[in-house]
Amino acid sequence: MKGDVSKEFNLLKKINHFNIIRRLGVCFNKGNWYFVYESAESNWVFNRNGLKPLNWMQRVQIAFDVARGLDYLHNYTIPAHVHKDINSSNILLNENLKGKIWNFSLTRSDKGLEDGSVLTRNIVGTQRYMAPEYLHNGLVSPKLDVYSFGVVMLEIITGKEAIVTREWGALQLSEAVIAFLDEESDFGELSKFMDPCLQGYYPLNLFMTMGKLI
């Protein structure tokens, strides 16, 4: 990293949770800061580098891991913190396929308005995961992370990116799935969204439940 890393460094000193990446060390050399973390894998959603695809239970467990990490940030740190850039690239897996949240460069506390939200003009992050109230109005709250987490959950179970391309243009994956749920489509229609790497080995009724949760 370049520049001032004190904010992220100080935050990582204060937080400690199994589902948040653990910092092992830090050093400075020739103008660059280097953070050393526990070993974990990236690009696990869309590119497993030739490894065996994740099964249904592994995917559900990863989603649960991320939920626990966010719960810790939102409810058990003082003050509470908003990650602000939850996306599949910022979730790593260790050797036991446990989900770890990392990259806290945009994280900030929720000190601000009476309801715990904050207003900002500096809109940063990965756009396709951004909650509308943040993208359009700069409103920062833990709900921002929850929205992004919903998009990540969709990617986990469908194996598709948050933006899918259709004949008539780009469409948010969440909008496509919600449209099917609103129409009370049958399981056969919903199964079109499932990751083909699962080869049908998943409980379709639980996919319906997770879709509604998302």
Salt bridges, closest charged atoms under 4 A:
GLU38 OE1 - LYS100 NZ 3.50
GLU41 OE1 - ARG48 NH1 3.49
ASP145 OD2 - HIS74 NE2 2.85
GLU189 OE1 - LYS192 NZ 3.22
ASP195 OD2 - ARG59 NH1 2.87
